[in-house]
Amino acid sequence: MQALQDRLAQLTNPTGSEIWTILKESEEDLRADLLNLGEKKRIAEENGKKKLAELSAKKEELQNIKKDVQKCQEEYKNYVETVKNELKRNGIEFEVICRDFEKERELKLSAYKSEIRGLLAIEGLRIPKIAENIRRVVQILKENRDSNIHENLGSDFEVFYSKALTQFRVELWNFLQQNRIPMVPVNDTLDLTDLPEFHEKLSVFCKFSGDLNYLINQEDSQARLIASFLGQVTNICMDMLEKEKDFSWILTCALKWSNNIKEVVRSAIKIEEKDFDKELEKFIHILTSKFIKYNLEDPLVFSKLLEILRKYEGDFEDLFVPFYEPEVLSKRILLEIEVFSLESTRILNSERCFDPLEACFLSSSTDSRWSSELIIFFEEWIQRINCEVKYMKNEEVQIAFYETAHILISDLCARIHETANRLYMESSWANDVYLVMNNVWEIRVMVESLTLTWPISSMNIEKEYEKEWNRLGDMIMEYLNDIVCTMDEKIRSNYSIADKPRVISSTFNRIIKCLSNVSKKISKSSKSTLLNKLISELFIDLQKKFDVWQRRCDFEVISIIYLEIYGNLMDDEKWKRQGEESRREITQLDALMKVAANKDPSGELVRIAFRSIDEEQVGKMLAELGIKSTSDHAFQDYQILAENWDKIQH
């Protein structure tokens, strides 16, 4: 259904036959759509029934849970009352017991707080000793989960955490460096006899990391431990970034060293592959972000990084997060605008910017295509945009790039318009107009085909190029109209009869030369569209002019016009093959001229007029008017068509 709507929307002033043809061609697809809609409706109804049944079951389940909760609440309430009554029967006040218990609990918690503060007050100790103290703190916290002890000591934990984390990282990284990790795999750097001691020390660091994290989050965190180990690789790579421009080599080293780190961590604790990869991805983000900031003035920095990072893109969720940072994104968009503007301006300012490239120029081969330096530039640019944006998984960033691309494509159309106006003043415009039209047409086609997957519509951009193409086509049509109008003025003036044949012959030769130039110089993909437009409008003009000529011109002039139209213009069958619209107008003029030929008593004009017969088109046009073809005499059908000329909309 959408395809049918799109095809109908592309028609300009469609005739009934054009609409009918499209409907017939789409009949099978429409039937398939209706069947699909019926099937979708059935599936939706079945799913709806299943959902209702599930909701009903859930509702019943919740009602049962509610009853169970109410029952438990009632039992608890009865139990409390029973305890109170039993205590009261024995001469004990329930409230007094609760008050004494709370007092004892507060004293105990106060002692724990003092002990924890004492354990946290250590200074200048190494990790093994600090680890013992933290282990005791964690034990106290876990034994008193339901108390507010963690909340009360929150600020103490934060201060200690900051100091201890720094100490932990320094000692961890020194420990790794002493064992040549991450540069060398652990199995290559240590003997079998040294591994137990290594793992024992490593275990202390891992347990300490978990306990330290518990002080802040009241839970163990492998992520922070992995991040701490990767911090060693980060430090090394940051030093490399300041001296080395080859990010590919830096990243290759970083991933190799990170893999060595992963084996070290795995030897100490059990970790999930996805957990390590998640922290590794964050590490790559840090590395990429820093590299971008160091090289932000390099116009190729983003292209280089895209080429490098997309090699690893399948192993991670989104490696391009650093590209989404506001500062980086704005710089990249500005760079895109600057590069596009500079290159397109360079091309448009070149002397033969619209000229075809020989290797791509239209030839008899069906595989050949029309192209130019501007077309090659535009195609490579828009394909690069599509390639780069597809790696951006942030929809807002994608939209920003597509909107920027729309602005640039629209601006290019405006600058082509300006360049065309400049060339219009040159003597070479008679040839340049075809070249400009070919460029505009090919860009419009590329915009239509290469932006189909974009989340924002490019229809308005396509219309801008279509409007420019039509404007240039109207210039050619204006030239043809001027030729015909000049001839019209001369053959209806006081020109001598002897001069008028020359004027008429010269006019039609110029018309045919113009149409032949269009046929030769316009690109294959747009040739039929342009010729259909030019020929249809030309023959509409000739229809109106002929209506005057047959009433006001001498028979000799009329006969010459007949010879030129039937002998030259209509004699070339290729003009009729350009499109439905042009064929209709040719046939309509043909009908007017055949009827007018009947007025010639010599029969000469009739003989000339019968050089052209298009029974199929006449029958089709009569059917559109609701008139049945006589089928026994084509000339009679032409006459009926001519009599209804005023009913045909132009």
PyMOL commands that set and color helices and strands:
alter all, ss='L'
color gray80, all
select helices_A, chain A and resi 2-10+16-25+27-89+94-120+127-143+149-152+154-178+186-189+195-217+222-243+247-268+273-294+301-309+313-315+321-324+326-348+373-389+395-424+429-450+459-491+500-521+524-552+555-569+573-578+580-597+604-609+615-624+634-643+645-647
alter helices_A, ss='H'
color red, helices_A
deselect
rebuild
show_as cartoon
